[in-house]
Amino acid sequence: MYVAPSVLSANFGNLERDVKAICEAGCDFVHVDVMDGHFVPNLTIGPVVVSAIAACATKPLDIHLMVENNTFFVDLFAPLKPEYISFHIEEEKHPHRLIQKIRSLGIKPAIVLNPHTLPESVEYLLADLDMILLMSVNPGFGGQSFIDSVIPKAKKLSAMRDKINPNCLIEVDGGVNDKNIALLKDAGVDIVVAGSYVFNHFDKKEAIASLKI
Ligand SMILES: O=C(CO)[C@@H](O)[C@H](O)COP(=O)(O)O
């Protein structure tokens, strides 16, 4: 299992210290939540802060857009050369075109599904994706409880992925901890995003190791 701590749960007064700490503690990606105050009722960080994160991160960035105007934000963050940019299927009229645009910028394209969105909604996009992110909380805030229905959903998606594009990774985000990690692994999940679980642990190495099963 790959682990991508969400910097949303970091101490923003000590962002450099916290980003370095998760990288040194063995995370695989640094997950960055970009929220615009419209698609979700919260507002987070823009390219100035994300470039400061990129400057001190020794692991690749995984940028999750929770915004209304995806194309505008892809153009804003592409120069930072993240490994992944993911956007919400619920907010995109032309997902296939945006996938092609992200790939043409040298970045791996990923799509995010809210808890209620059917896995079948990405069936005809799967062949062109590097990752699908399943939200296991309603997007907008860290520290929420895990929504259990993501487990059967991940199993269904994993079966589709194995048939259509075995190289496409499945990521789950929200309420992930040492209690649900085994269920996620069994369901075929490859990457977990964990915010409060990792950042609330004094020993981040131990927290990350407990998710790498
Ligand atoms: O995208 C989001 C929330 O919208 C997540 O990345 C959370 O920030 C994860 O935090 P925890 O649920 O692990 O505390």
Ligand as a Chemical Component Dictionary entry (heavy atoms), coordinates in Angstrom:
data_LIG
# 
_chem_comp.id                   LIG 
_chem_comp.type                 NON-POLYMER 
_chem_comp.pdbx_formal_charge   0 
_chem_comp.three_letter_code    LIG 
# 
loop_
_chem_comp_atom.comp_id 
_chem_comp_atom.atom_id 
_chem_comp_atom.alt_atom_id 
_chem_comp_atom.type_symbol 
_chem_comp_atom.charge 
_chem_comp_atom.model_Cartn_x 
_chem_comp_atom.model_Cartn_y 
_chem_comp_atom.model_Cartn_z 
_chem_comp_atom.pdbx_ordinal 
LIG O1 O1 O 0 -9.688  15.640 0.563 1  
LIG C1 C1 C 0 -9.856  15.533 1.752 2  
LIG C2 C2 C 0 -11.010 16.181 2.404 3  
LIG O2 O2 O 0 -11.718 16.839 1.423 4  
LIG C3 C3 C 0 -8.915  14.677 2.508 5  
LIG O3 O3 O 0 -7.640  14.607 1.902 6  
LIG C4 C4 C 0 -8.778  14.890 3.971 7  
LIG O4 O4 O 0 -7.948  15.981 4.242 8  
LIG C5 C5 C 0 -8.244  13.660 4.617 9  
LIG O5 O5 O 0 -8.155  13.872 5.977 10 
LIG P1 P1 P 0 -8.499  12.750 7.053 11 
LIG O6 O6 O 0 -9.938  12.322 6.805 12 
LIG O7 O7 O 0 -7.535  11.625 6.807 13 
LIG O8 O8 O 0 -8.307  13.431 8.356 14 
# 
loop_
_chem_comp_bond.comp_id 
_chem_comp_bond.atom_id_1 
_chem_comp_bond.atom_id_2 
_chem_comp_bond.value_order 
_chem_comp_bond.pdbx_ordinal 
LIG O1 C1 DOUB 1  
LIG C1 C2 SING 2  
LIG C1 C3 SING 3  
LIG C2 O2 SING 4  
LIG C3 O3 SING 5  
LIG C3 C4 SING 6  
LIG C4 O4 SING 7  
LIG C4 C5 SING 8  
LIG C5 O5 SING 9  
LIG O5 P1 SING 10 
LIG P1 O6 DOUB 11 
LIG P1 O7 SING 12 
LIG P1 O8 SING 13 
# 
